[in-house]
Amino acid sequence: MVCEARKTLSGSPRIVILQGGPAGDPAKPTATVSGDSPSVSVLSWSSLRADALGTGMPSISAAYQSVFAASERLSARACCVIASKTTTPMQQWICQLMQPLLEAGCDLVVPDYAHSAFAGLLNAAVVSPLTRSLYGKRIRNPMGPDLGVSRQLFQKMLGGDRNGRASARMHPLASLAPMAFCANLEVCQVYGGARVYPQTDWTNISSLVAQVLGPVFLDVERNAGCWQRTRGSVSLRGVGDAMPAVEEPGTVDISRMAESFQLGIRDLREIWSLVLPPTTLLELTKLSRLAPDRFRMRDELWVHIVYDFALGHRLRTINRDHLLGSFTPLYLGWVASFVRELETAGAAAREQRLERLALAYEAAKPYLVSRWRWPDRFSP
């Protein structure tokens, strides 16, 4: 499969596949993929273990840093990480991620998966529109996880340390896109098939929310000098043909989400009052009292909540773990509102709805900039 993919790339470059192995020389060849293709080989990399691409964000961070360190040691022009299942054939997906790096001078290649109704909602609700608003680039999946990275960019992630130790301050998936944007590197999106997501346990997602948003908020703080100068947004260069949206059968059960939101109003109000203004708390209280069929969270309300939590994370108003844990009921309230609004709509309507949300993030950015620069003007 990799041999066939290599033949479609300009110049038939040498390809190295990393696999976990025992301790020892991390760049020692262990096999050749094809007897007639010595330019495709498998190398043992002892820092990349089988469990490193698990679901935990710390493990994922270690895996990506290990790939970058291996790529640096091998003097690679670029590296490609495929960490998810998609409906795109593997050979085609490898080529789509690698060609812009090797042939078009791109530094970061991110996926634009075929869109589905209610998958990847944490990305849709926070990560994608927040990144777009901050850095002015309309990026759909800033955290991949399938990515192509140039030598220039993975060297920046390594911070000059061939073993990746200096980059421990940054999470690769959260930091790659912001770093590329702030350094004015070339970023493009490749259209791919639908990503196959694991089944979401909506009753047990607090740790996932914290693991994703913690690194994202850290990068918001790290790059404040960059994103405060940006206004509006522009499209990224797209590669390939957009895939049709995926129509998903069935609906999402939102009753427990609404229940969690209402419990949050009752039990977390004291914590929320440390980061959210009184007007926001009042609106959330009114929202919790609405009948289920009337439950809708306004975009402006949701965006201000996200911005206020990003600021609270920076100011360490309360313990960061407690802060991120208290965000989950609010997120579930947004999901309940989003699903209820679109449960009978098609995929095209979902895309239009998410575009309106992204524009709301952009419209409210002056609020974030003002609070970031002068946090003492408002104290909850």
C-alpha positions in Angstrom: 0.0 0.0 0.0 2.7 2.5 1.0 4.8 1.4 -2.0 1.9 2.2 -4.3 1.4 5.6 -2.6 5.1 6.4 -3.1 4.8 5.9 -6.8 2.3 8.7 -7.1 4.5 11.3 -5.3 6.8 13.5 -7.4 10.3 12.2 -7.4 9.4 8.9 -5.7 10.8 10.1 -2.3 12.2 7.7 0.3 9.5 6.8 2.8 10.2 5.6 6.4 7.5 4.0 8.4 7.9 4.2 12.2 6.8 1.4 14.4 7.2 0.8 18.2 10.1 -1.4 19.1 12.3 -2.4 22.0 14.8 -0.1 23.5 18.0 0.3 21.5 19.0 2.2 18.4 15.7 4.1 17.5 16.7 4.4 13.9 17.8 0.9 13.2 15.9 -0.7 10.2 14.0 -3.8 11.1 12.4 -4.6 7.8 11.9 -3.6 4.2 8.3 -3.2 3.0 9.0 -4.3 -0.5 11.9 -6.3 -1.8 12.1 -4.2 -5.0 11.6 -0.9 -3.2 14.5 -0.2 -0.9 13.3 3.4 -0.6 10.4 2.2 1.6 11.5 0.8 4.9 10.3 0.2 8.4 12.3 1.6 11.3 12.1 0.6 15.0 11.5 3.7 17.1 11.7 2.7 20.8 10.0 5.9 22.0 6.9 5.2 20.0 5.0 2.4 21.7 1.8 0.7 20.8 -0.3 2.4 23.4 1.0 5.9 22.5 -1.8 6.6 20.1 -4.5 5.7 22.6 -7.3 8.0 23.6 -5.6 9.9 26.3 -4.2 13.3 25.3 -0.9 12.9 27.2 -0.2 9.7 25.3 -1.1 11.3 22.0 1.2 14.2 22.8 4.1 11.8 23.5 3.4 9.9 20.3 3.5 13.0 18.1 6.6 14.3 19.8 8.2 11.0 19.2 7.4 11.1 15.5 8.8 14.6 15.3 12.0 13.6 17.1 12.4 10.6 14.8 11.9 12.7 11.7 14.5 15.2 12.9 17.0 12.4 13.6 16.4 11.0 10.1 16.7 14.5 8.5 13.2 14.0 7.0 11.8 16.7 4.7 8.3 16.1 6.2 6.4 13.7 8.3 2.8 12.4 8.2 0.7 11.0 11.0 -2.4 9.1 10.4 -4.2 8.5 13.7 -7.8 7.9 12.8 -10.0 5.8 10.6 -11.6 7.5 7.6 -13.7 6.3 4.6 -10.8 7.4 2.3 -8.7 4.5 1.2 -5.4 4.6 3.1 -3.2 4.9 0.0 -5.1 7.9 -1.2 -5.2 9.5 2.2 -1.4 9.2 2.6 -0.9 10.9 -0.8 -3.3 13.7 0.0 -1.5 14.5 3.2 2.0 14.3 1.8 1.7 15.9 -1.7 1.2 19.5 -0.5 4.3 19.1 1.8 6.6 17.7 -0.9 5.2 19.4 -4.0 3.5 22.6 -3.0 5.7 24.0 -0.2 3.1 23.6 2.6 4.2 23.5 6.2 1.1 22.1 7.7 -1.6 19.9 6.1 -4.8 19.5 8.1 -7.8 17.4 7.2 -11.3 18.6 6.2 -13.3 15.5 6.8 -16.6 14.9 5.1 -19.0 16.4 7.6 -21.5 14.5 9.6 -24.4 15.7 11.7 -23.4 15.2 15.4 -19.8 13.9 15.4 -16.8 15.9 16.6 -19.0 18.4 18.4 -16.3 19.7 20.9 -14.2 20.7 17.8 -17.3 22.2 16.2 -18.4 24.1 19.3 -15.0 25.4 20.6 -11.8 24.4 19.0 -12.4 25.1 15.3 -14.4 28.4 15.6 -12.1 29.7 18.4 -9.0 29.0 16.3 -10.6 30.7 13.3 -11.5 33.7 15.3 -8.1 34.1 17.0 -5.8 33.6 14.0 -8.1 34.6 11.1 -7.9 31.3 9.2 -11.0 29.2 8.4 -9.6 25.9 9.6 -12.0 23.0 10.1 -9.9 20.6 12.2 -7.0 22.4 13.7 -6.2 19.4 16.0 -6.2 16.9 13.1 -5.5 14.3 14.3 -4.4 13.2 10.8 -1.6 15.7 9.9 1.2 16.4 7.5 4.1 18.5 9.0 7.1 20.0 7.2 10.6 19.9 8.6 10.5 23.6 9.4 7.4 23.2 11.5 8.3 20.0 13.4 11.7 21.6 14.2 9.8 24.5 15.8 7.8 22.0 17.8 11.0 20.4 19.0 12.4 23.7 20.1 15.8 22.7 19.0 15.9 19.6 21.1 16.5 16.5 18.9 14.8 14.4 21.5 11.8 16.7 21.9 12.3 17.5 25.5 12.2 21.3 25.1 8.7 21.1 23.6 7.1 19.6 26.7 5.4 22.9 27.3 3.3 22.5 24.1 0.8 19.9 23.1 1.5 19.0 19.4 -2.2 18.8 18.4 -3.1 22.0 20.1 0.0 24.0 19.2 0.8 23.0 15.6 -1.8 25.2 13.8 -1.4 28.3 16.1 2.4 28.0 15.7 2.1 27.8 12.0 -0.2 30.8 11.8 1.8 33.0 14.1 5.0 32.1 12.1 3.2 32.9 8.8 3.8 29.4 7.5 1.8 27.9 4.7 -1.2 25.9 5.9 -3.7 24.0 3.7 -6.6 21.7 4.1 -7.2 18.5 2.2 -10.6 17.1 1.7 -11.1 13.6 2.9 -13.8 11.1 3.6 -15.7 10.9 6.8 -13.8 10.3 10.0 -15.0 7.3 12.0 -15.4 8.5 15.6 -15.6 6.3 18.6 -18.9 6.1 20.4 -19.3 9.1 22.7 -20.3 8.4 26.3 -22.1 11.7 27.0 -22.4 10.9 30.7 -18.6 10.6 31.1 -16.8 13.2 29.1 -15.4 15.6 31.7 -11.9 14.3 31.4 -12.0 14.4 27.6 -13.2 18.0 27.7 -10.5 19.0 30.1 -7.7 17.2 28.2 -8.7 19.0 25.0 -9.4 22.5 26.3 -6.6 22.7 28.7 -3.9 22.7 26.0 -6.0 24.9 23.8 -6.4 27.5 26.5 -2.7 27.4 27.2 -2.0 28.2 23.6 -4.4 31.1 23.7 -2.4 32.5 26.5 1.0 31.7 24.8 0.0 33.4 21.5 -1.8 36.4 22.8 0.6 38.8 21.2 -0.1 37.2 17.9 -3.9 36.8 17.8 -4.8 40.2 19.3 -3.6 41.8 16.0 -5.9 39.7 13.8 -9.4 40.7 12.6 -11.8 38.8 10.4 -10.9 35.5 8.7 -9.9 34.2 5.3 -10.2 30.8 3.8 -7.3 28.3 3.7 -6.1 26.8 0.4 -8.1 23.6 -0.2 -6.6 20.5 -1.8 -8.7 18.0 -3.7 -12.5 17.9 -4.0 -14.9 18.4 -1.1 -16.7 15.2 -0.1 -20.5 15.2 0.2 -21.8 15.6 3.7 -22.7 12.4 5.6 -26.3 11.9 6.6 -26.4 10.1 9.9 -29.4 7.9 10.8 -31.0 8.3 14.2 -30.8 11.1 16.8 -28.8 11.9 19.9 -30.5 11.4 23.2 -30.2 14.8 24.8 -32.3 14.3 28.0 -29.2 13.5 30.2 -27.3 16.5 28.7 -30.1 18.9 29.7 -30.2 17.2 33.1 -26.4 17.7 33.5 -26.8 21.4 32.6 -29.6 21.9 35.1 -27.5 20.2 37.8 -24.6 22.5 36.9 -26.9 25.6 37.4 -27.7 24.2 40.9 -24.3 22.9 42.0 -21.7 24.9 40.1 -23.0 28.4 40.3 -20.5 29.5 42.9 -17.6 28.3 40.7 -19.1 29.9 37.6 -19.6 33.2 39.4 -15.8 33.5 39.6 -15.3 33.6 35.8 -18.7 34.5 34.3 -20.4 37.9 34.6 -23.7 38.3 36.5 -25.6 38.9 33.2 -24.4 35.6 31.8 -25.3 33.7 35.0 -28.8 35.2 34.9 -29.3 34.2 31.3 -28.1 30.6 32.1 -30.5 30.5 35.0 -33.4 31.5 32.8 -32.3 29.0 30.2 -32.4 26.2 32.7 -36.1 26.9 33.5 -37.3 26.6 29.9 -39.3 23.7 28.7 -37.2 21.1 26.8 -38.8 22.0 23.4 -37.9 25.7 23.9 -34.3 25.2 25.1 -32.0 27.2 22.9 -28.6 28.6 23.8 -27.8 31.8 21.9 -24.5 31.9 20.0 -23.5 35.1 21.6 -24.1 33.6 25.1 -22.0 30.5 24.3 -19.2 32.5 22.7 -18.9 34.8 25.7 -18.8 31.7 28.0 -15.9 30.2 26.0 -14.0 33.5 26.0 -14.6 34.0 29.7 -13.3 30.5 30.5 -10.2 31.1 28.4 -9.6 34.3 30.4 -10.3 32.5 33.7 -7.8 29.8 32.8 -5.2 32.4 32.1 -5.8 34.3 35.3 -6.0 31.1 37.4 -9.1 32.5 39.1 -9.6 29.1 40.5 -7.7 25.8 40.2 -7.5 25.1 36.4 -8.6 21.5 36.8 -11.7 22.6 38.7 -12.3 25.3 36.1 -12.2 22.9 33.2 -14.3 20.3 35.0 -17.0 22.9 35.6 -17.1 23.6 31.8 -18.7 20.2 31.0 -22.3 21.0 32.0 -22.2 24.2 30.0 -20.9 22.3 27.0 -23.6 19.7 27.3 -26.1 22.5 27.4 -24.8 23.7 24.1 -24.9 20.2 22.6 -28.5 19.8 23.8 -29.4 23.1 22.2 -27.6 22.3 19.0 -29.0 18.9 18.6 -32.5 20.0 19.3 -32.3 22.7 16.8 -31.0 20.5 14.0 -32.3 17.0 14.8 -34.6 17.1 11.8 -32.3 19.1 9.6 -30.0 17.9 6.9 -26.2 18.1 6.8 -26.2 21.3 4.7 -28.3 23.0 7.4 -25.7 21.9 9.9 -22.9 23.5 8.0 -24.8 26.8 7.7 -25.5 26.7 11.4 -21.8 26.2 12.3 -20.9 29.0 10.0 -23.2 31.3 11.9 -21.5 30.2 15.1 -18.1 30.9 13.7 -19.1 34.4 12.7 -20.4 34.9 16.2 -17.0 34.1 17.5 -15.5 36.6 15.2 -18.0 39.3 16.1 -17.4 38.8 19.8 -13.6 38.8 19.5 -13.3 42.5 20.6 -14.9 41.4 23.9 -12.1 38.9 24.4 -9.4 41.3 23.5 -10.8 44.0 25.8 -11.1 41.6 28.8 -7.7 40.1 28.0 -5.9 43.5 28.1 -7.9 45.0 31.0 -9.2 42.1 33.1 -9.6 44.3 36.2 -12.3 46.3 34.4 -14.7 43.5 35.2 -14.5 41.2 38.2 -17.3 38.7 38.6 
